[in-house]
Amino acid sequence: MTETSEKSSSFVLQIGTTLGPQEISKVNEILSTDPLEVPDGGYRAWICVFGGFMISITCYGVANTFGVFEEYYHANQLSNESLNNISWIGSLQLCLILLGGCISGPLCDAGYFKHLIAFGGILFVFSLMMTSISTEYYQFVLSQGVGVGIAQGALFTPGMAVLAHHFERRLTVVFGIFASGASIGGVFLPIALQKLFAGVGFGWGVRILAFIVLACTGTGFVCCTTRLPLGREDMCWIFVFVSFLFRLIQMTPRLIFFAVKSPSYTLLVLGSGFIGLGLYPPINFGVVYATTHGMSQQLAFYSVAILNAGSFVGRILPNVLAAMFGPLNLLIVSCTISGLMLYVWFTTTGNAGILAFEAVFGIVSGAYVSCLPAATASLSKKANETGLLLGMMFFSTSFFWLVSSPIQGALIGNSETYWPVCVFSGSVVMLGVGFMLVSCLLVRRETLSWKV
């Protein structure tokens, strides 16, 4: 055996260990693996899904329980405030979740995933602790509205984006599992809060919620891992943020050009905004509505859990059906049914009628959350445009969400008459469906396919 063949049949490590031909082939196989290839499964990937699921519980899962807080504030600490004023607390949360993603998304891409989860978790717990000792309206706005909203914005987008590091073919199903965390949290958290408020009082009830959030975000911090090559982690986050702002300014002409060039996308964004403006009175004011119509406060808290249990089905099932019928088609059908149901919400009376309405509405309205990102992504003509389109859509709709609850609260008023908010909400949802329907027709004409 020559010297060259001996060198080719062995691999000498720096520590002096010699590998044989079989070991060399295994090493070469590992080294030749493309780091950008998505595994679509495996222990590490599914552990990451579990971590993202726990993060989702703390974000929209907690946000979906605001109806419980709103009823408690209306009867106790903020009894001198109108429902319109109280609802601003929840609206700020929802708006900042989406707006926060515009900042946390680029920071996550730059390699600050763990930093964002840690920051969001710590701020979340701190804000809830401050909420537990708040007594004035402005204190609740700052702690629960602004503080919790910023924390959720730092958690939600990175927790969802990291799943794409591990899945590609199963990504739609994985996103459905992630979204279901909000429904699961919305089922058990209202019941837990009702028991805690009655048993240990508001202060300790909110503090226990803070410890639950700490456990969930801690689990997400440990379980969620990034896999793809990211930006430079040694780069200062301030520089990343400033660079993002400059990129946003540079992209503004491109965004305007795309909006004009693609009317189907513009109409879809307008439709999603108007639907978000009117879709959620049964979630935001469902507990108040139930107690006003004779339901006990204890059972009224369960109505939120029932609605969120229905939304669990509404968020998982459409992801399965979207492959057969198209996400935009399912979105239009579900929002049409939701709009029609909103028109008759004020006619539901009795415990059985109210709870049945909440369950059915949760199912049909759940598709708005699960199908909207898929429908928006389906309009992308290039793979590298998907994130841009989603970011534009979430940014635009966040302002509709910001004013939705205050407008609905003002329509309900101190007299707690619900038919005006039902007419308003049903009408703006149907207006949004009209924009989406025109968008769907334009896409069908362009693609020559009914499945969009």
Solvent accessible surface area in square Angstrom, and as a share of the most:
residue,aa,sasa,rsa
1,M,178,0.79
2,T,91,0.53
3,E,120,0.54
4,T,106,0.61
5,S,43,0.28
6,E,84,0.38
7,K,141,0.60
8,S,86,0.56
9,S,42,0.27
10,S,33,0.21
11,F,88,0.37
12,V,101,0.58
13,L,65,0.32
14,Q,195,0.87
15,I,148,0.75
16,G,52,0.50
17,T,63,0.36
18,T,87,0.51
19,L,33,0.17
20,G,26,0.25
21,P,92,0.58
22,Q,140,0.62
23,E,79,0.35
24,I,27,0.14
25,S,64,0.41
26,K,133,0.56
27,V,44,0.25
28,N,82,0.42
29,E,121,0.54
30,I,125,0.63
31,L,132,0.66
32,S,88,0.57
33,T,82,0.48
34,D,73,0.38
35,P,83,0.52
36,L,111,0.55
37,E,110,0.49
38,V,34,0.19
39,P,70,0.44
40,D,24,0.12
41,G,15,0.14
42,G,45,0.44
43,Y,181,0.69
44,R,120,0.44
45,A,2,0.01
46,W,100,0.35
47,I,57,0.29
48,C,0,0.00
49,V,7,0.04
50,F,98,0.41
51,G,0,0.00
52,G,0,0.00
53,F,39,0.16
54,M,34,0.15
55,I,0,0.00
56,S,1,0.01
57,I,10,0.05
58,T,1,0.01
59,C,0,0.00
60,Y,26,0.10
61,G,0,0.00
62,V,9,0.05
63,A,11,0.08
64,N,14,0.07
65,T,1,0.00
66,F,14,0.06
67,G,2,0.02
68,V,0,0.00
69,F,2,0.01
70,E,1,0.00
71,E,15,0.07
72,Y,39,0.15
73,Y,0,0.00
74,H,50,0.23
75,A,59,0.46
76,N,71,0.36
77,Q,56,0.25
78,L,4,0.02
79,S,71,0.46
80,N,132,0.68
81,E,38,0.17
82,S,36,0.23
83,L,4,0.02
84,N,44,0.22
85,N,53,0.27
86,I,0,0.00
87,S,2,0.01
88,W,85,0.30
89,I,0,0.00
90,G,7,0.06
91,S,0,0.00
92,L,39,0.19
93,Q,5,0.02
94,L,24,0.12
95,C,4,0.02
96,L,37,0.18
97,I,1,0.00
98,L,15,0.08
99,L,43,0.21
100,G,18,0.17
101,G,12,0.12
102,C,32,0.19
103,I,72,0.37
104,S,4,0.02
105,G,13,0.13
106,P,21,0.13
107,L,17,0.08
108,C,2,0.01
109,D,91,0.47
110,A,14,0.11
111,G,5,0.05
112,Y,19,0.07
113,F,4,0.02
114,K,69,0.29
115,H,101,0.45
116,L,14,0.07
117,I,2,0.01
118,A,39,0.30
119,F,105,0.44
120,G,0,0.00
121,G,4,0.04
122,I,123,0.62
123,L,41,0.20
124,F,0,0.00
125,V,22,0.13
126,F,116,0.48
127,S,3,0.02
128,L,2,0.01
129,M,50,0.22
130,M,72,0.32
131,T,0,0.00
132,S,9,0.06
133,I,105,0.53
134,S,10,0.06
135,T,89,0.52
136,E,91,0.41
137,Y,58,0.22
138,Y,130,0.49
139,Q,57,0.25
140,F,0,0.00
141,V,29,0.16
142,L,107,0.53
143,S,11,0.07
144,Q,5,0.02
145,G,0,0.00
146,V,48,0.28
147,G,10,0.09
148,V,1,0.01
149,G,0,0.00
150,I,76,0.38
151,A,0,0.00
152,Q,0,0.00
153,G,1,0.01
154,A,8,0.06
155,L,0,0.00
156,F,27,0.11
157,T,31,0.18
158,P,0,0.00
159,G,0,0.00
160,M,43,0.19
161,A,37,0.28
162,V,0,0.00
163,L,1,0.00
164,A,39,0.30
165,H,19,0.08
166,H,2,0.01
167,F,3,0.01
168,E,122,0.55
169,R,177,0.65
170,R,93,0.34
171,L,40,0.20
172,T,65,0.38
173,V,84,0.48
174,V,0,0.00
175,F,67,0.28
176,G,2,0.02
177,I,56,0.28
178,F,3,0.01
179,A,16,0.13
180,S,5,0.03
181,G,0,0.00
182,A,2,0.01
183,S,0,0.00
184,I,60,0.31
185,G,0,0.00
186,G,0,0.00
187,V,42,0.24
188,F,80,0.33
189,L,2,0.01
190,P,0,0.00
191,I,47,0.24
192,A,30,0.24
193,L,2,0.01
194,Q,18,0.08
195,K,103,0.44
196,L,33,0.16
197,F,16,0.07
198,A,85,0.66
199,G,62,0.60
200,V,80,0.46
201,G,28,0.27
202,F,17,0.07
203,G,19,0.18
204,W,139,0.49
205,G,0,0.00
206,V,0,0.00
207,R,54,0.20
208,I,58,0.29
209,L,2,0.01
210,A,0,0.00
211,F,104,0.43
212,I,51,0.26
213,V,1,0.01
214,L,90,0.45
215,A,62,0.48
216,C,7,0.04
217,T,5,0.03
218,G,32,0.31
219,T,36,0.21
220,G,0,0.00
221,F,76,0.32
222,V,112,0.64
223,C,22,0.13
224,C,0,0.00
225,T,36,0.21
226,T,39,0.23
227,R,59,0.21
228,L,44,0.22
229,P,90,0.56
230,L,55,0.27
231,G,36,0.35
232,R,151,0.55
233,E,108,0.48
234,D,112,0.58
235,M,47,0.21
236,C,71,0.43
237,W,138,0.49
238,I,92,0.47
239,F,117,0.49
240,V,11,0.06
241,F,60,0.25
242,V,61,0.35
243,S,36,0.23
244,F,24,0.10
245,L,71,0.35
246,F,122,0.51
247,R,129,0.47
248,L,70,0.35
249,I,117,0.59
250,Q,135,0.60
251,M,51,0.23
252,T,60,0.35
253,P,89,0.56
254,R,109,0.40
255,L,31,0.15
256,I,108,0.55
257,F,128,0.53
258,F,25,0.10
259,A,32,0.25
260,V,117,0.67
261,K,135,0.57
262,S,12,0.08
263,P,70,0.44
264,S,11,0.07
265,Y,4,0.01
266,T,44,0.25
267,L,33,0.16
268,L,0,0.00
269,V,20,0.11
270,L,67,0.34
271,G,0,0.00
272,S,0,0.00
273,G,0,0.00
274,F,47,0.20
275,I,0,0.00
276,G,2,0.02
277,L,17,0.08
278,G,0,0.00
279,L,0,0.00
280,Y,25,0.09
281,P,1,0.01
282,P,2,0.01
283,I,22,0.11
284,N,15,0.08
285,F,0,0.00
286,G,1,0.01
287,V,0,0.00
288,V,3,0.01
289,Y,0,0.00
290,A,0,0.00
291,T,37,0.21
292,T,59,0.34
293,H,64,0.29
294,G,69,0.66
295,M,7,0.03
296,S,65,0.42
297,Q,75,0.33
298,Q,89,0.39
299,L,55,0.27
300,A,0,0.00
301,F,5,0.02
302,Y,61,0.23
303,S,0,0.00
304,V,6,0.04
305,A,5,0.04
306,I,56,0.28
307,L,4,0.02
308,N,1,0.01
309,A,43,0.34
310,G,7,0.07
311,S,6,0.04
312,F,73,0.31
313,V,68,0.39
314,G,3,0.03
315,R,18,0.07
316,I,54,0.27
317,L,88,0.44
318,P,13,0.08
319,N,17,0.09
320,V,86,0.49
321,L,51,0.25
322,A,14,0.11
323,A,80,0.62
324,M,106,0.47
325,F,90,0.37
326,G,3,0.02
327,P,20,0.13
328,L,1,0.00
329,N,18,0.09
330,L,32,0.16
331,L,0,0.00
332,I,18,0.09
333,V,85,0.49
334,S,13,0.08
335,C,1,0.01
336,T,37,0.22
337,I,73,0.37
338,S,0,0.00
339,G,0,0.00
340,L,98,0.49
341,M,29,0.13
342,L,0,0.00
343,Y,73,0.28
344,V,76,0.44
345,W,1,0.00
346,F,79,0.33
347,T,80,0.46
348,T,23,0.13
349,T,90,0.53
350,G,41,0.39
351,N,72,0.37
352,A,83,0.64
353,G,30,0.28
354,I,2,0.01
355,L,35,0.17
356,A,58,0.45
357,F,15,0.06
358,E,1,0.00
359,A,31,0.24
360,V,74,0.42
361,F,0,0.00
362,G,0,0.00
363,I,74,0.37
364,V,25,0.14
365,S,5,0.04
366,G,2,0.02
367,A,5,0.04
368,Y,4,0.02
369,V,46,0.26
370,S,13,0.09
371,C,1,0.01
372,L,9,0.05
373,P,39,0.24
374,A,36,0.28
375,A,0,0.00
376,T,0,0.00
377,A,34,0.26
378,S,63,0.41
379,L,17,0.08
380,S,23,0.15
381,K,137,0.58
382,K,126,0.54
383,A,100,0.77
384,N,124,0.64
385,E,19,0.09
386,T,38,0.22
387,G,54,0.52
388,L,31,0.16
389,L,0,0.00
390,L,42,0.21
391,G,32,0.31
392,M,32,0.14
393,M,0,0.00
394,F,51,0.21
395,F,90,0.38
396,S,40,0.26
397,T,4,0.02
398,S,0,0.00
399,F,96,0.40
400,F,49,0.20
401,W,24,0.08
402,L,38,0.19
403,V,54,0.31
404,S,6,0.04
405,S,5,0.03
406,P,7,0.05
407,I,62,0.32
408,Q,0,0.00
409,G,1,0.01
410,A,59,0.46
411,L,64,0.32
412,I,2,0.01
413,G,25,0.24
414,N,133,0.68
415,S,92,0.59
416,E,44,0.20
417,T,53,0.31
418,Y,8,0.03
419,W,141,0.49
420,P,33,0.21
421,V,0,0.00
422,C,2,0.01
423,V,70,0.40
424,F,54,0.22
425,S,0,0.00
426,G,0,0.00
427,S,48,0.31
428,V,17,0.10
429,V,0,0.00
430,M,58,0.26
431,L,85,0.42
432,G,0,0.00
433,V,11,0.06
434,G,33,0.31
435,F,53,0.22
436,M,0,0.00
437,L,85,0.42
438,V,72,0.41
439,S,0,0.00
440,C,1,0.01
441,L,92,0.46
442,L,52,0.26
443,V,13,0.07
444,R,86,0.31
445,R,183,0.67
446,E,106,0.48
447,T,75,0.44
448,L,160,0.80
449,S,47,0.30
450,W,146,0.51
451,K,95,0.40
452,V,14,0.08
